[in-house]
């Protein structure tokens, strides 16, 4: 499991607003000396969300609730994602602060993916976060593709359009023909299948800044498998923002951040320790969270760590690599020692405030930015682990198309 640690100071020489969610999901990366003595009954252990994380085929009219046995809910956001326009589910927190429920009469959409982001406080004012997702019921004779990025988003030059289908696709060619990805100014874009449920699109090289990309989804009534027909008919677009590329050197323990061809800014980092190295290769920021919980149990590290309030977390791989802020390691660690469980870490402060390297980097980053790691002892990240398809050359990428 991996993560990349980072945070950056506000109002610095490279101030840039970037989208960030209020909380993040359970992940699994840590480094440096840290007291992991989490106590049962603290809010991060007892935030209860119904439906559960990863639940599928949820009844749109069924129970939807966030609960705490004690403490207080600070923020709750239930959002339909991967839609033309992400839509917040209306609801409210009870007067005692222990429960969130949707407004009376609210019914979720069929065949939709929802995220639940929660920030809670315990009796001592300590903040914790939880992030979950679930998908509502899809009729048996229908299929749907959940895709990124969001409509009208501004993203980095490494953004890959990625579809995850809720069932196996037998007729890949029919499905791929029904999805058109075009660019203005024009550039060839090719699709690549990773197995029978995932289809990604990208150009040969990174997108040029300012490019407008349109994704035209015409899956309605397309037969993907015997008796399984699509239900989606929509068009979304997104814009490629400025160019930024970050190069992490695991041996030097530095990250060089280059924007729009300007001289790079070098930041000291800590990456994976000898027994838990960070992946090599090109990875793409796919999520950004102001705060997240990182629990080693979710990524095969048992109870080695459980950090409830990791600041400025940016997901790089599906398997759990993040670039995030680290407030628990001594300041002299960064640039000197590699101590994480596979993530890339930047110096930060508890709570994520202040002019720190992690805050500076977070503030200038977009979903879709590329973070490349070199000189690590680990293997190269797999092209289907997150949005890591840039590690595949153009010939191999096009060979994975169902259209020849």
NORGI-V642566 format. One record per residue. RES is the residue in three letters. SS is DSSP state (H for helix, E for strand, C for the rest). PHI is phi in whole degrees, -180 to 180 (NA if undefined). PSI is psi in radians with two decimals (999 if undefined). Layout:
<<RES & SS & PHI & PSI> <RES & SS & PHI & PSI>>
This chain:
<<UNK & C & NA & 2.56> <UNK & C & -139 & 2.92> <UNK & C & -158 & 2.76> <UNK & C & -121 & 2.17> <UNK & E & -89 & 2.32> <UNK & C & -166 & 2.71> <UNK & C & -168 & 2.71> <UNK & E & -143 & 2.70> <UNK & C & -71 & 2.53> <UNK & C & -81 & 2.60> <UNK & C & 68 & 0.36> <UNK & C & -80 & -2.94> <UNK & C & -65 & -0.39> <UNK & C & -119 & 0.77> <UNK & C & -60 & 2.32> <UNK & C & -153 & 2.23> <UNK & C & -74 & 2.45> <UNK & C & -142 & 2.64> <UNK & C & -70 & 2.42> <UNK & C & -147 & 2.42> <UNK & E & -85 & 2.85> <UNK & C & -78 & -0.34> <UNK & C & -157 & 2.96> <UNK & C & -137 & 3.01> <UNK & C & -83 & 3.01> <UNK & C & -67 & 2.26> <UNK & E & -136 & -2.97> <UNK & C & -146 & 1.09> <UNK & C & -138 & 2.50> <UNK & C & -158 & 2.90> <UNK & E & -169 & 2.69> <UNK & C & 86 & 2.99> <UNK & C & -70 & 2.32> <UNK & C & -157 & 2.36> <UNK & C & -80 & 1.99> <UNK & C & -98 & 0.44> <UNK & C & -80 & 1.07> <UNK & C & -65 & 2.45> <UNK & C & -103 & 2.40> <UNK & C & -60 & 2.43> <UNK & C & 98 & -0.18> <UNK & C & -70 & 2.73> <UNK & H & -55 & -0.69> <UNK & H & -65 & -0.41> <UNK & H & -87 & -0.33> <UNK & H & -122 & 0.15> <UNK & C & -67 & 2.02> <UNK & E & -108 & 2.18> <UNK & E & -122 & 2.24> <UNK & E & -123 & 2.16> <UNK & C & -72 & 2.82> <UNK & C & -71 & 2.88> <UNK & C & -62 & 2.28> <UNK & C & 80 & 0.08> <UNK & E & -61 & 2.48> <UNK & E & -123 & 2.82> <UNK & E & 55 & 0.70> <UNK & E & -74 & 2.39> <UNK & C & -65 & 2.09> <UNK & C & -59 & -0.40> <UNK & C & -103 & 0.18> <UNK & C & -82 & -2.95> <UNK & C & -71 & 2.34> <UNK & C & -137 & 2.05> <UNK & E & -160 & 2.56> <UNK & E & -121 & 2.28> <UNK & E & -134 & 2.63> <UNK & C & -130 & 2.44> <UNK & C & -77 & -0.41> <UNK & C & -159 & 3.01> <UNK & C & 86 & -2.59> <UNK & E & -156 & 2.36> <UNK & E & -74 & 2.22> <UNK & E & -95 & -0.81> <UNK & E & -144 & 2.41> <UNK & E & -137 & 2.23> <UNK & E & -133 & 2.05> <UNK & E & -110 & 2.08> <UNK & E & -133 & 2.34> <UNK & E & -77 & 2.19> <UNK & E & -114 & 3.05> <UNK & C & 54 & 0.81> <UNK & C & -128 & 3.00> <UNK & C & -55 & -0.68> <UNK & C & -145 & 1.95> <UNK & C & -51 & 2.31> <UNK & E & -119 & 2.20> <UNK & E & -78 & 2.35> <UNK & C & -79 & 2.13> <UNK & C & -67 & 2.42> <UNK & E & -175 & -3.08> <UNK & E & -155 & 2.78> <UNK & E & -91 & 2.40> <UNK & C & -65 & 2.83> <UNK & C & -60 & -0.58> <UNK & C & -82 & -0.05> <UNK & C & 76 & 0.17> <UNK & C & -101 & -0.13> <UNK & E & -147 & 2.45> <UNK & E & -120 & 2.35> <UNK & E & -140 & 2.67> <UNK & E & -69 & 2.81> <UNK & C & -63 & 2.66> <UNK & C & -57 & 2.39> <UNK & C & 87 & -0.11> <UNK & C & -73 & 2.32> <UNK & C & -128 & 2.32> <UNK & C & -73 & 2.87> <UNK & C & -84 & 2.62> <UNK & C & -69 & 2.66> <UNK & C & 52 & 0.81> <UNK & C & -129 & 2.64> <UNK & E & -106 & 2.34> <UNK & E & -124 & 2.56> <UNK & E & -113 & 2.60> <UNK & E & -125 & 2.06> <UNK & E & -119 & 2.18> <UNK & E & -129 & 2.36> <UNK & E & -121 & 2.24> <UNK & E & -129 & 2.70> <UNK & E & -118 & 2.46> <UNK & C & -92 & -3.04> <UNK & C & -66 & -0.26> <UNK & C & -103 & 0.15> <UNK & C & 80 & 0.20> <UNK & C & -80 & 2.31> <UNK & E & -96 & 2.47> <UNK & E & -140 & 2.83> <UNK & E & -137 & 2.69> <UNK & E & -147 & 2.50> <UNK & E & -134 & 2.26> <UNK & E & -137 & 2.89> <UNK & E & -136 & 2.73> <UNK & E & -153 & 2.82> <UNK & E & -126 & 2.47> <UNK & E & -85 & 2.96> <UNK & C & -60 & 2.38> <UNK & C & -110 & 2.23> <UNK & C & -52 & 2.53> <UNK & C & -55 & -0.57> <UNK & C & -95 & 0.25> <UNK & E & -125 & 2.75> <UNK & E & -133 & 2.81> <UNK & C & -144 & 2.64> <UNK & E & -113 & 2.19> <UNK & E & -93 & 2.22> <UNK & E & -135 & 2.81> <UNK & E & -135 & 2.69> <UNK & C & -85 & -3.08> <UNK & C & -78 & 2.74> <UNK & C & -63 & 2.44> <UNK & C & 66 & 0.27> <UNK & C & -75 & 2.68> <UNK & E & -108 & 2.11> <UNK & E & -127 & 2.97> <UNK & C & -77 & 2.98> <UNK & C & -71 & -0.20> <UNK & C & -98 & 0.17> <UNK & C & -62 & 2.35> <UNK & C & -116 & 2.31> <UNK & E & -79 & 2.12> <UNK & E & -130 & 2.25> <UNK & E & -112 & 2.28> <UNK & E & -115 & 2.07> <UNK & E & -93 & 2.59> <UNK & C & -81 & -0.07> <UNK & C & -151 & 2.89> <UNK & C & -66 & 2.41> <UNK & C & -100 & 2.02> <UNK & C & -84 & -0.72> <UNK & C & -102 & 1.41> <UNK & H & -65 & -0.64> <UNK & H & -62 & -0.76> <UNK & H & -62 & -0.72> <UNK & H & -68 & -0.78> <UNK & H & -65 & -0.65> <UNK & H & -63 & -0.45> <UNK & C & -85 & -0.01> <UNK & E & -121 & 2.01> <UNK & E & -111 & 2.16> <UNK & E & -116 & 2.02> <UNK & E & -126 & 2.76> <UNK & E & -131 & 2.62> <UNK & E & -134 & 1.95> <UNK & C & -63 & 2.65> <UNK & C & -64 & 2.51> <UNK & C & -154 & 2.45> <UNK & C & -61 & 2.34> <UNK & E & -127 & 2.30> <UNK & E & -122 & 2.59> <UNK & E & -94 & 2.67> <UNK & E & -143 & 2.25> <UNK & E & -92 & 2.25> <UNK & E & -107 & 1.66> <UNK & C & 74 & -2.77> <UNK & C & -109 & 0.26> <UNK & C & -132 & 0.02> <UNK & E & -133 & 2.31> <UNK & E & -132 & 2.10> <UNK & E & -114 & 2.67> <UNK & E & -130 & 2.44> <UNK & E & -159 & 2.80> <UNK & E & -84 & 3.13> <UNK & C & -66 & -0.75> <UNK & C & -119 & 2.99> <UNK & C & -54 & 2.60> <UNK & C & -60 & 2.61> <UNK & C & -82 & 2.46> <UNK & C & -55 & 2.47> <UNK & C & 89 & -0.14> <UNK & C & -65 & 2.39> <UNK & E & -101 & 2.15> <UNK & E & -112 & 2.33> <UNK & E & -118 & 2.35> <UNK & E & -117 & 1.94> <UNK & E & -104 & 1.91> <UNK & E & -103 & 1.98> <UNK & E & -125 & 1.06> <UNK & C & -91 & -0.12> <UNK & E & -59 & 2.18> <UNK & C & 68 & 0.17> <UNK & C & -75 & 2.28> <UNK & E & -90 & 1.89> <UNK & E & -88 & -0.47> <UNK & E & -154 & 2.81> <UNK & C & -51 & 2.02> <UNK & C & 82 & 0.05> <UNK & E & -114 & 2.01> <UNK & E & -118 & 2.55> <UNK & E & -73 & 2.79> <UNK & C & -127 & -0.03> <UNK & C & -95 & 2.38> <UNK & E & -146 & 1.67> <UNK & E & -156 & 2.83> <UNK & E & -133 & 2.26> <UNK & E & -126 & 2.85> <UNK & E & -144 & 2.70> <UNK & E & -147 & 2.85> <UNK & E & -116 & 2.41> <UNK & E & -85 & 2.14> <UNK & C & -83 & -2.73> <UNK & C & -64 & 2.83> <UNK & C & -88 & 2.29> <UNK & E & -146 & 2.27> <UNK & E & -131 & 2.31> <UNK & E & -118 & 2.22> <UNK & E & -113 & 2.00> <UNK & E & -98 & 2.13> <UNK & E & -103 & 1.91> <UNK & C & -67 & -0.51> <UNK & C & -75 & -0.79> <UNK & C & -77 & -0.33> <UNK & C & 62 & 0.79> <UNK & E & -134 & 2.78> <UNK & E & -128 & 2.16> <UNK & E & -102 & 2.05> <UNK & E & -104 & 2.03> <UNK & E & -117 & 2.24> <UNK & E & -123 & 2.27> <UNK & C & 49 & 0.64> <UNK & C & 78 & 0.01> <UNK & C & -72 & 2.91> <UNK & C & -58 & 2.40> <UNK & C & -70 & 2.64> <UNK & E & -102 & 2.22> <UNK & E & -100 & 2.28> <UNK & E & -125 & 2.32> <UNK & E & -72 & 2.49> <UNK & C & -137 & 2.99> <UNK & E & -127 & 2.39> <UNK & C & -122 & -2.85> <UNK & E & -63 & 2.43> <UNK & C & -68 & 3.02> <UNK & H & -54 & -0.76> <UNK & H & -85 & -0.12> <UNK & H & -139 & 1.03> <UNK & C & -68 & 2.80> <UNK & C & -84 & 2.54> <UNK & C & -58 & 2.54> <UNK & E & -83 & 2.86> <UNK & E & 109 & 3.12> <UNK & E & -89 & 2.20> <UNK & E & -125 & 2.71> <UNK & E & -122 & 2.32> <UNK & C & -63 & 2.09> <UNK & C & -111 & -0.32> <UNK & E & -146 & 2.63> <UNK & E & -134 & 2.28> <UNK & E & -134 & 2.30> <UNK & E & -58 & -0.65> <UNK & E & -151 & 2.54> <UNK & E & -147 & 2.81> <UNK & E & -100 & 2.37> <UNK & E & -120 & 2.03> <UNK & E & -122 & 2.04> <UNK & H & -59 & -0.42> <UNK & H & -67 & -0.38> <UNK & H & -81 & -0.20> <UNK & H & -132 & 0.44> <UNK & C & 84 & 0.22> <UNK & C & -102 & 0.26> <UNK & C & 58 & -2.42> <UNK & C & -98 & 0.47> <UNK & C & -62 & -0.53> <UNK & C & -160 & 2.73> <UNK & E & -158 & 1.68> <UNK & E & -107 & 2.07> <UNK & E & -84 & -0.29> <UNK & E & -140 & 0.94> <UNK & E & -71 & 2.12> <UNK & E & -88 & 2.72> <UNK & E & 50 & 1.07> <UNK & E & -98 & 2.28> <UNK & E & -127 & 2.04> <UNK & E & -75 & 2.36> <UNK & C & -114 & -0.48> <UNK & C & -138 & 2.77> <UNK & C & -67 & -0.55> <UNK & C & -76 & -0.14> <UNK & C & 121 & 0.13> <UNK & C & -69 & 2.24> <UNK & E & -127 & 2.74> <UNK & E & -113 & 2.09> <UNK & E & -152 & 2.94> <UNK & E & -76 & 2.56> <UNK & E & -131 & 1.99> <UNK & C & -105 & -0.13> <UNK & C & -94 & -0.33> <UNK & C & -85 & 2.61> <UNK & C & -63 & 2.51> <UNK & H & -53 & -0.59> <UNK & H & -74 & -0.15> <UNK & H & -64 & -0.72> <UNK & C & -70 & 2.17> <UNK & C & 89 & -0.11> <UNK & C & -121 & -0.72> <UNK & C & -134 & 2.54> <UNK & C & -102 & 1.98> <UNK & C & -130 & 0.03> <UNK & E & -85 & 3.06> <UNK & C & -93 & 0.48> <UNK & C & 121 & -0.19> <UNK & C & -85 & 3.04> <UNK & E & -108 & 2.19> <UNK & E & -115 & 2.48> <UNK & E & -119 & 2.56> <UNK & E & -60 & 2.38> <UNK & C & -148 & -3.12> <UNK & C & -123 & 2.71> <UNK & C & -61 & 2.31> <UNK & C & 92 & -0.23> <UNK & C & 75 & 0.37> <UNK & C & -108 & 2.89> <UNK & C & 102 & 2.82> <UNK & C & -86 & 1.35> <UNK & C & -110 & 2.86> <UNK & H & -57 & -0.66> <UNK & H & -67 & -0.76> <UNK & H & -65 & -0.69> <UNK & H & -59 & -0.79> <UNK & H & -70 & -0.73> <UNK & H & -59 & -0.76> <UNK & H & -67 & -0.35> <UNK & C & -108 & 0.22> <UNK & C & -108 & 2.56> <UNK & C & -120 & 2.60> <UNK & C & -55 & 2.34> <UNK & C & 100 & -0.14> <UNK & C & -73 & 2.59> <UNK & E & -96 & 2.32> <UNK & E & -121 & 2.05> <UNK & E & -110 & 2.36> <UNK & E & -112 & 2.31> <UNK & E & -128 & 2.83> <UNK & C & 62 & 0.49> <UNK & C & -92 & 2.78> <UNK & C & -85 & -0.07> <UNK & C & -85 & 3.01> <UNK & C & -75 & 3.02> <UNK & E & -76 & 2.45> <UNK & C & -61 & 2.46> <UNK & C & -68 & 2.49> <UNK & C & -60 & -0.42> <UNK & C & -98 & 0.14> <UNK & C & -91 & 1.65> <UNK & C & 76 & -2.66> <UNK & C & -97 & 1.04> <UNK & C & -103 & 0.40> <UNK & H & -65 & -0.22> <UNK & H & -70 & -0.17> <UNK & H & -83 & 0.02> <UNK & C & -110 & 2.30> <UNK & C & -70 & 2.86> <UNK & H & -62 & -0.66> <UNK & H & -63 & -0.82> <UNK & H & -66 & -0.65> <UNK & H & -61 & -0.86> <UNK & H & -66 & -0.51> <UNK & H & -66 & -0.32> <UNK & C & -89 & 0.10> <UNK & C & -79 & 2.58> <UNK & C & -86 & -0.04> <UNK & C & -105 & 0.10> <UNK & C & 79 & 999>>
